[in-house]
């Protein structure tokens, strides 16, 4: 339960910071004449840096196992990059919406390119939107599954013939 509450605190703070930093970044980019929608990812990157600094300075997140966190996050990113979306939604005559994420789709990319993998679409500058709740659910699934597997593998096996060993 402690891990779920800590994750909800992370999501709440991330949502507040991304709203504030997203609005500020959008206004700054519009004031200098740059297409703000194309560079909205800079706010998300900045929020991740702020969250890392905040958690590091406050000492939050002590309940997490750091190796399981990094494994879970890297597994989410790897599965998003490697599993293609084979059934995109047609938005317009030549514009498609691709969804990525496993087991729940959390990343939607609107693009005109024909490839179904995520990485070429990111490099071509397609518009991206996140579903933060599905990211949280995916993270919790992978975190608890990895924790359960590692916890089960660390137990010492019981002897099969206990009386034979005692005698």
C-alpha positions in Angstrom: 0.0 0.0 0.0 2.9 2.3 0.7 4.2 1.9 -2.8 0.8 2.8 -4.3 0.5 5.9 -2.1 4.0 7.0 -3.0 3.2 6.5 -6.7 0.0 8.6 -6.3 2.0 11.4 -4.6 4.5 11.3 -7.5 1.6 11.5 -10.1 -0.1 14.4 -8.2 3.1 16.4 -7.9 4.0 15.6 -11.5 0.6 16.7 -12.7 0.8 20.0 -10.8 4.4 20.7 -12.0 3.6 19.7 -15.6 0.6 22.0 -15.7 2.5 25.0 -14.3 5.7 24.4 -16.4 3.6 23.5 -19.5 1.7 26.8 -19.4 4.9 28.8 -18.8 6.8 27.0 -21.6 3.8 27.4 -23.9 3.6 31.2 -23.3 7.4 31.7 -23.6 7.5 29.8 -26.9 4.5 31.7 -28.3 6.0 35.0 -27.3 9.2 34.4 -29.2 7.3 33.1 -32.3 8.0 29.4 -32.1 5.4 26.6 -32.7 4.7 25.7 -29.1 2.9 22.5 -29.9 5.9 21.0 -31.6 8.2 21.6 -28.5 5.8 20.7 -25.7 8.0 17.8 -24.8 10.5 20.2 -23.3 8.1 20.9 -20.4 7.8 17.1 -19.7 11.5 16.7 -19.7 11.9 19.7 -17.4 9.3 18.3 -15.0 11.1 15.0 -14.9 14.3 16.8 -13.9 12.4 18.8 -11.3 10.8 15.7 -9.9 14.2 14.0 -9.6 15.7 17.0 -7.8 12.6 17.2 -5.5 12.7 13.5 -4.6 16.4 13.6 -4.1 16.4 16.7 -1.8 13.3 15.7 0.2 14.3 12.1 0.7 11.0 10.8 -0.6 10.6 7.4 -2.3 12.5 5.4 0.3 10.0 2.6 0.1 10.9 1.8 -3.4 13.5 -0.7 -4.4 15.7 1.3 -6.8 16.8 -1.6 -8.9 13.2 -2.7 -9.4 12.2 0.8 -10.3 14.8 1.2 -13.0 14.0 -2.3 -14.3 10.3 -1.5 -14.4 10.8 1.9 -16.1 13.3 0.5 -18.6 10.9 -2.4 -19.4 8.0 0.0 -20.0 10.2 2.1 -22.4 11.6 -1.0 -24.2 8.2 -2.5 -24.7 6.9 0.8 -26.0 9.8 1.1 -28.5 9.7 -2.6 -29.6 6.0 -3.4 -29.9 4.5 -1.7 -33.0 0.9 -0.4 -33.4 -0.4 -2.5 -36.3 -3.9 -1.0 -36.2 -3.7 2.9 -36.3 -6.7 5.1 -36.3 -7.2 7.2 -39.4 -7.7 10.8 -38.3 -7.7 12.4 -41.8 -6.9 11.4 -45.3 -3.2 10.9 -44.6 -2.9 11.4 -40.9 -3.0 8.5 -38.5 -3.0 8.1 -34.7 -0.8 5.4 -33.3 -1.0 4.1 -29.7 1.9 2.6 -27.8 2.4 0.9 -24.4 2.0 -2.5 -22.9 -0.2 -3.8 -21.3 -2.1 -0.5 -21.3 -1.6 2.1 -24.1 -0.3 5.4 -22.6 1.4 7.1 -25.5 -0.5 8.4 -28.6 1.4 9.7 -31.6 -0.3 11.6 -34.5 1.8 11.2 -37.6 1.7 11.1 -41.4 4.6 8.6 -41.8 3.8 5.0 -42.6 6.1 3.2 -40.2 4.4 1.5 -37.2 7.3 1.7 -34.7 7.6 4.5 -32.2 11.2 5.6 -32.6 11.0 6.7 -36.3 7.9 8.7 -35.4 9.6 10.4 -32.5 12.6 11.4 -34.8 10.2 12.8 -37.4 8.7 15.3 -35.0 5.2 13.9 -34.7 2.7 15.3 -32.1 2.7 13.2 -28.9 0.2 12.9 -26.0 0.5 10.9 -22.8 -2.0 9.2 -20.5 -0.4 9.5 -17.1 -2.8 7.2 -15.4 -2.0 4.3 -17.8 1.7 5.0 -17.2 1.1 4.6 -13.5 -0.9 1.4 -13.9 1.8 0.0 -16.2 4.5 1.0 -13.7 2.6 -0.6 -10.8 2.0 -3.8 -12.7 5.7 -4.2 -13.7 7.0 -3.1 -10.3 4.8 -5.6 -8.3 5.4 -8.4 -10.8 9.1 -7.9 -10.6 9.0 -7.6 -6.8 7.0 -10.8 -6.6 9.3 -12.7 -8.9 12.5 -11.5 -7.0 10.9 -12.1 -3.6 10.0 -15.7 -4.6 13.4 -16.4 -6.0 15.2 -15.2 -2.8 13.6 -17.8 -0.6 15.7 -20.8 0.4 14.2 -24.1 -0.8 12.9 -26.4 2.0 14.4 -29.9 2.1 12.2 -32.5 0.5 13.1 -35.3 2.8 13.1 -33.5 6.1 13.2 -36.7 8.3 16.0 -38.2 6.2 18.2 -35.2 6.9 17.4 -35.1 10.6 18.1 -38.9 11.1 
